[in-house]
């Protein structure tokens, strides 16, 4: 039976149970494909299983693939909510096609007066004059085609006026969050176009290539502040220097309230930053994050960074970034010491995203199930290992209680609202993966997941990639199961 505290949180903060950012400031684009919901099948609970650990060998810090490089120097005025940035980008064409233009996405430019472009030059200092900046897209024609394997450099200076909002980007009276704060080059599609999607009212729309980040941050004209980021810094006076690679993004957050804690999860340093209002939840948030990291390290393979940061968010969402996760303050506010809580569930979910989003990327707008369903189903692995007596509770509370319907392969543009989107992509996605696990058997299923992770590590994967590889790891007839959950297969 679903516990009272979880019911209260679900009713008051229904948006929370997804585990990722679900609300944005811009309305969605029209639905592109029709979607007729299906009733959820009666899938049996998956029992706990003995799991053979994944290969413990470490992931190399510098993978055998070329990386674009972002060198960012930022100065934040915390009280005035202004950020000044110098950015040097060295972009390498990793595709097999020549490029005649370079596209940079600038999310802050979607806010009124949110982005002011200063200088824009080539790496030799020569000004770039024939660019266009429209909404969040900065398009730069190249003086000559960029051949596969070749690199081009640009320098950008800009200023951000941060919006006052409870979100992963912006400020409140308790924290300033810098998610998706710098211009970056999106991935290329297999067809050679830029992987750019319109923002929607829910879900994530951005995709990222792996890159190398060198970041220098200075906190100017401010009171005593605490800075948390995707990696650990070298501190020189009031300068914080970071190196984060290979990674999909670099995110940071600042507050005058943060309390810091840390622990070790094997070789990984786990750091926690929380507000000083609920001491009963601060330690568990850190401990459950570290616990999930250990479990998924053993199940899927090693986490690729030396640190993982968990931050209490002044917004009603959980949100994943590469090396940093946000957990809503509501999870802390309503925590009672019971692992049957959103604090524990969503901590596991966001940590799982370090594999299913961080290591293996995907088109989050058109195929959100590839990271959200896998991260949701990873929660049951967490409970089977950490709290085996609560596995039945997880299935009943997280999945069956909501009687989920809808197609797993729904896009972020098709859902009628938050609950239909969550039910179809997250919950029915977990039902599909549970049924797949039953049909394949535990050993074969985990072997497939690890192969999927290894084959598409540091790359973008698609649903076609998922099912093509799946066919190599099972002889079971999956047509009925796939047809029950997917509308496009």
C-alpha positions in Angstrom: 0.0 0.0 0.0 1.3 3.5 -0.8 2.4 5.3 2.3 0.6 8.4 3.4 3.6 10.7 3.1 4.2 9.6 -0.5 0.5 10.2 -1.3 0.5 13.7 0.2 3.6 14.6 -1.8 2.1 13.2 -5.0 -1.1 15.1 -4.5 0.6 18.4 -3.5 3.5 18.1 -5.8 2.4 15.8 -8.6 5.1 17.1 -10.8 7.8 15.6 -8.6 7.4 11.9 -9.1 8.8 12.0 -12.6 12.4 12.6 -11.5 13.4 15.1 -14.1 12.6 18.7 -15.2 9.0 18.8 -16.4 8.1 22.5 -16.6 9.4 25.2 -18.9 8.6 28.8 -19.6 7.6 28.4 -23.3 4.6 26.5 -24.6 5.1 23.4 -26.7 5.1 23.1 -30.5 2.1 21.3 -31.9 2.0 17.5 -31.7 3.5 15.9 -34.8 2.3 12.4 -34.6 -1.1 11.0 -33.4 -1.0 9.0 -30.2 -3.8 6.7 -29.0 -3.2 5.4 -25.4 -3.1 1.8 -24.5 -4.1 0.2 -21.2 -1.2 -0.9 -19.1 -0.7 -4.7 -19.2 -0.8 -6.8 -16.1 2.9 -7.3 -15.7 4.1 -9.4 -12.8 6.5 -7.9 -10.3 10.1 -8.7 -11.1 11.8 -10.5 -8.2 15.1 -9.6 -6.8 18.0 -11.4 -8.5 21.6 -12.2 -7.9 23.6 -10.1 -10.2 27.1 -10.7 -11.6 29.0 -7.4 -11.3 30.0 -5.5 -14.4 33.6 -5.3 -15.4 35.2 -3.1 -12.6 38.0 -1.8 -14.9 38.0 2.0 -14.8 36.7 4.2 -17.7 39.6 6.1 -19.2 39.4 9.9 -18.4 40.1 10.7 -22.0 38.2 8.3 -24.3 39.3 7.3 -27.7 37.3 9.9 -29.5 38.0 13.5 -30.4 36.4 16.2 -28.1 35.4 19.8 -28.7 36.8 22.0 -26.0 35.1 24.8 -24.0 37.2 27.2 -22.0 34.9 29.4 -19.9 35.9 32.3 -17.6 32.9 33.6 -15.7 32.4 36.3 -13.1 29.1 36.2 -11.1 27.6 39.1 -9.2 25.3 37.0 -7.0 23.4 40.0 -5.6 22.8 41.7 -8.9 22.2 38.4 -10.7 24.6 39.2 -13.5 27.1 36.9 -15.1 30.0 38.1 -17.4 31.6 35.4 -19.5 34.5 34.9 -21.9 34.2 31.7 -23.8 36.7 30.0 -26.2 35.4 27.2 -28.2 37.5 24.8 -30.2 35.0 22.7 -32.2 36.0 19.5 -34.0 34.0 18.1 -36.9 33.5 14.5 -35.8 31.0 13.8 -38.6 31.8 12.3 -42.0 30.5 15.3 -43.8 32.0 18.8 -44.5 30.3 21.7 -42.6 29.8 25.1 -44.2 28.3 26.6 -41.0 28.5 26.4 -37.3 25.4 26.5 -35.1 25.5 27.5 -31.4 22.5 27.2 -29.1 22.1 30.0 -26.5 19.4 29.1 -24.1 19.6 32.3 -22.1 18.7 34.3 -25.2 15.1 32.9 -24.9 14.6 35.2 -21.9 13.9 39.0 -22.5 17.2 40.9 -22.1 18.7 37.7 -20.8 21.7 37.6 -23.1 23.9 40.4 -24.4 26.5 39.5 -27.0 29.8 41.4 -26.6 32.6 40.3 -29.0 32.5 37.5 -31.5 35.7 36.6 -33.2 37.7 33.8 -34.8 40.4 32.4 -32.6 43.0 34.7 -34.2 41.0 37.7 -33.1 39.5 38.5 -36.4 35.9 39.7 -35.9 33.0 37.6 -37.2 30.5 39.9 -38.8 28.3 37.7 -41.0 26.5 35.8 -38.2 22.8 35.7 -37.4 21.3 35.5 -33.9 17.7 34.6 -33.7 16.0 33.5 -30.5 18.4 30.9 -29.1 20.3 30.1 -32.3 23.6 31.7 -33.3 24.5 30.7 -36.9 28.0 31.4 -38.2 28.8 30.8 -41.9 32.3 29.4 -42.1 34.9 31.0 -44.4 35.7 27.6 -45.8 34.2 24.2 -45.3 35.2 22.4 -42.2 36.5 19.0 -43.2 35.9 15.8 -41.1 38.4 15.7 -38.3 39.3 19.4 -38.6 38.9 22.0 -35.9 37.8 25.6 -35.9 38.0 28.1 -33.0 35.9 31.0 -32.0 35.8 33.4 -29.0 32.7 34.8 -27.5 32.2 37.4 -24.8 28.7 37.9 -23.4 26.7 39.0 -20.3 23.7 37.2 -18.8 20.9 38.8 -16.8 19.6 35.9 -14.9 15.8 35.4 -14.7 14.0 35.3 -11.3 12.5 31.8 -11.4 12.4 28.5 -9.6 14.3 26.5 -12.2 17.6 24.9 -13.1 18.5 28.2 -14.8 17.9 31.5 -12.9 17.8 32.7 -9.3 15.6 32.7 -6.2 16.2 34.2 -2.8 17.9 31.0 -1.8 20.1 30.0 -4.7 21.4 30.9 -8.2 21.5 28.0 -10.8 23.5 27.9 -13.9 22.3 25.1 -16.1 22.7 25.5 -19.9 24.3 28.9 -19.4 26.9 29.1 -22.2 26.6 28.9 -26.0 27.3 25.4 -27.2 27.3 23.4 -30.5 24.6 20.7 -30.6 25.2 17.2 -32.0 24.9 16.4 -35.6 22.2 13.9 -36.8 23.2 10.9 -38.8 21.7 12.7 -41.8 24.1 15.7 -41.3 21.8 18.2 -39.8 21.9 19.8 -36.4 20.0 18.0 -33.6 17.9 21.0 -32.5 14.4 20.7 -31.1 11.8 23.2 -30.0 11.2 23.7 -26.3 8.0 22.1 -24.9 6.0 22.7 -21.7 7.4 19.5 -20.2 10.3 17.2 -20.6 13.8 18.1 -21.9 14.5 19.2 -25.5 18.3 19.6 -25.6 20.9 17.1 -26.7 24.7 17.4 -26.2 27.9 16.0 -27.6 30.6 15.0 -25.3 33.2 17.7 -24.7 36.1 18.8 -22.6 35.4 21.7 -20.2 37.9 24.0 -18.5 36.0 26.5 -16.3 37.2 29.4 -14.2 34.6 31.1 -11.9 35.0 34.2 -9.8 32.4 35.3 -7.3 32.5 39.1 -7.2 31.1 41.7 -4.8 29.1 39.2 -2.7 28.6 37.9 0.8 30.0 34.5 1.9 28.9 32.1 -0.8 29.2 28.4 -1.4 29.6 27.1 -5.0 28.7 23.6 -6.1 29.5 22.3 -9.6 29.7 19.3 -11.9 33.3 18.6 -10.7 35.5 19.5 -7.8 37.6 22.8 -8.0 41.0 23.9 -7.4 40.6 27.1 -5.4 42.9 30.1 -5.7 41.7 32.9 -3.5 38.2 33.8 -4.9 38.9 31.9 -8.2 37.4 28.4 -8.7 39.0 26.3 -11.5 37.4 23.2 -12.9 38.2 20.5 -15.4 35.4 18.3 -16.5 35.9 15.7 -19.2 34.5 13.9 -21.1 31.1 15.4 -20.3 27.9 16.5 -21.9 27.8 19.8 -20.0 29.1 21.8 -17.1 26.6 23.1 -14.5 27.0 25.1 -11.3 25.0 26.6 -8.5 25.7 29.2 -5.8 24.0 30.0 -2.5 24.6 31.9 0.7 22.8 29.1 2.6 24.3 25.8 1.4 25.5 23.3 4.0 28.2 20.9 2.7 28.6 17.2 3.3 30.6 14.6 1.6 31.3 10.9 1.5 33.0 8.3 -0.7 31.4 5.8 -3.0 34.3 3.7 -3.8 36.8 5.9 -5.6 34.1 8.6 -6.3 33.7 11.6 -4.0 30.0 12.4 -3.5 29.3 15.9 -2.3 25.9 17.2 -0.9 24.7 20.8 -0.8 21.4 21.6 1.1 19.5 24.4 2.8 19.6 24.5 6.6 16.0 23.8 7.2 15.7 20.0 7.5 18.7 18.3 9.1 16.9 15.0 9.2 17.0 14.8 5.3 20.5 16.2 4.5 22.5 13.1 5.5 20.1 10.6 3.8 20.1 12.6 0.6 23.9 12.2 0.5 23.8 8.6 1.6 21.1 7.5 -0.9 23.0 9.2 -3.7 26.2 7.4 -2.8 24.4 4.1 -2.4 22.8 4.4 -5.8 26.2 5.3 -7.3 27.8 2.1 -5.8 24.9 -0.1 -7.0 24.9 1.2 -10.6 28.7 1.0 -10.8 28.4 -2.7 -10.1 25.4 -3.3 -12.3 26.2 -1.2 -15.4 29.9 -0.3 -15.3 32.0 2.4 -13.8 30.9 6.0 -13.4 33.3 8.1 -15.5 34.1 11.0 -13.2 35.9 11.4 -9.9 33.0 13.2 -8.2 29.2 13.5 -8.2 27.4 16.4 -6.7 23.8 16.4 -5.3 22.1 19.7 -4.7 18.8 20.7 -3.0 16.8 22.6 -5.6 14.6 25.5 -4.9 12.2 24.2 -7.5 9.6 21.3 -7.7 11.6 18.9 -9.9 14.5 16.6 -9.9 17.0 17.3 -12.7 20.0 15.6 -14.0 23.2 17.0 -15.5 26.5 15.4 -16.2 28.2 15.2 -12.8 25.5 17.0 -10.8 21.9 16.3 -9.9 19.2 18.5 -8.4 16.7 17.1 -5.9 13.6 19.2 -5.1 13.4 20.9 -1.7 10.0 19.2 -1.4 11.8 15.8 -1.1 13.7 17.2 1.8 10.8 19.0 3.4 8.6 15.9 3.5 11.3 13.3 4.3 10.5 11.3 7.4 13.4 8.9 7.5 11.7 6.2 5.5 13.3 5.0 2.2 9.7 4.8 0.9 10.0 8.4 -0.1 10.5 10.6 -3.1 13.9 11.6 -1.7 15.2 8.1 -2.1 13.3 7.2 -5.3 14.3 10.3 -7.2 17.9 10.2 -5.9 18.2 6.8 -7.4 16.5 8.0 -10.6 18.8 11.0 -11.1 21.9 9.0 -10.4 20.9 6.5 -13.0 20.8 9.3 -15.5 24.6 9.5 -15.2 24.5 6.3 -17.4 21.3 6.8 -19.3 21.9 10.4 -20.5 25.4 11.1 -19.4 27.3 8.1 -20.9 24.7 7.3 -23.5 23.0 10.3 -25.1 19.7 10.5 -27.0 17.2 12.8 -28.6 15.4 13.8 -25.4 12.6 15.5 -27.3 11.6 12.8 -29.8 12.7 9.7 -27.9 12.7 10.6 -24.2 12.0 7.0 -23.2 15.6 6.1 -24.0 16.9 7.9 -20.9 13.7 8.3 -18.8 12.4 4.7 -18.9 15.8 3.2 -18.4 16.4 5.5 -15.4 13.0 4.7 -13.9 13.6 1.0 -14.3 17.0 1.4 -12.7 15.2 2.4 -9.5 14.0 -1.2 -9.0 17.6 -2.4 -9.2 18.4 0.1 -6.5 15.6 -1.1 -4.3 16.3 -4.8 -5.0 19.9 -4.3 -3.7 19.5 -1.6 -1.0 16.0 -2.4 0.3 15.0 -5.8 -1.0 11.9 -5.9 1.3 10.5 -2.8 -0.5 10.6 -4.2 -4.1 6.9 -5.0 -4.1 6.2 -1.6 -2.6 8.2 0.1 -5.4 6.1 -1.6 -8.1 2.9 -0.8 -6.4 3.7 2.8 -5.4 5.8 3.9 -8.4 4.0 2.1 -11.2 0.7 0.3 -10.6 -0.8 2.9 -8.3 -1.0 5.3 -11.2 -2.6 2.8 -13.7 -0.3 4.2 -16.4 -1.5 4.3 -20.0 0.0 5.6 -23.3 2.7 4.8 -25.8 6.3 4.5 -24.4 7.7 6.2 -27.6 5.7 9.4 -27.1 7.5 12.6 -27.8 7.5 15.6 -25.5 5.2 17.4 -27.9 2.4 14.8 -27.9 1.3 14.5 -24.3 -1.8 16.2 -23.1 -0.2 17.1 -19.8 2.3 16.1 -17.2 0.6 12.9 -16.0 -0.1 11.4 -19.4 3.6 12.1 -20.3 4.9 10.6 -17.1 2.6 7.6 -17.3 3.5 6.8 -20.9 7.2 7.5 -21.0 8.4 6.8 -17.5 6.0 4.3 -16.0 4.9 2.3 -19.0 8.5 2.5 -20.1 9.5 0.7 -16.8 6.7 -1.8 -17.4 8.1 -2.6 -20.8 11.6 -3.0 -19.5 10.4 -5.2 -16.7 8.6 -7.4 -19.2 11.7 -7.5 -21.3 13.7 -8.6 -18.3 11.2 -11.4 -17.7 11.3 -12.6 -21.3 15.1 -12.5 -21.6 16.1 -13.6 -18.1 18.2 -11.6 -15.8 21.7 -12.6 -17.1 20.8 -12.0 -20.8 19.0 -8.8 -20.0 21.9 -7.3 -18.1 24.3 -8.5 -20.7 22.3 -6.5 -23.3 22.2 -3.3 -21.2 25.9 -3.4 -20.6 26.5 -4.0 -24.3 24.2 -1.1 -25.2 26.1 1.1 -22.7 29.5 0.1 -24.1 28.5 0.4 -27.8 27.0 3.8 -27.5 29.3 5.2 -24.7 29.9 8.9 -25.3 27.6 8.9 -28.3 24.0 9.4 -29.2 21.8 6.4 -29.4 18.3 6.0 -31.0 15.4 3.6 -30.6 16.5 1.9 -33.8 20.0 1.4 -32.2 18.4 0.0 -29.0 16.2 -2.6 -30.8 18.8 -3.5 -33.4 21.3 -4.4 -30.7 18.5 -6.1 -28.6 17.9 -8.5 -31.5 21.5 -9.8 -31.1 21.0 -10.7 -27.4 17.8 -12.6 -27.4 15.9 -15.2 -29.5 12.7 -14.6 -27.7 9.7 -13.4 -29.7 9.3 -9.8 -28.6 6.9 -8.6 -31.3 3.8 -8.8 -29.0 5.5 -7.0 -26.2 6.9 -4.3 -28.4 3.6 -3.8 -30.2 1.8 -3.4 -26.8 4.0 -0.6 -25.7 5.3 1.2 -28.9 3.3 2.9 -31.6 6.1 3.3 -34.1 7.5 -0.2 -34.2 
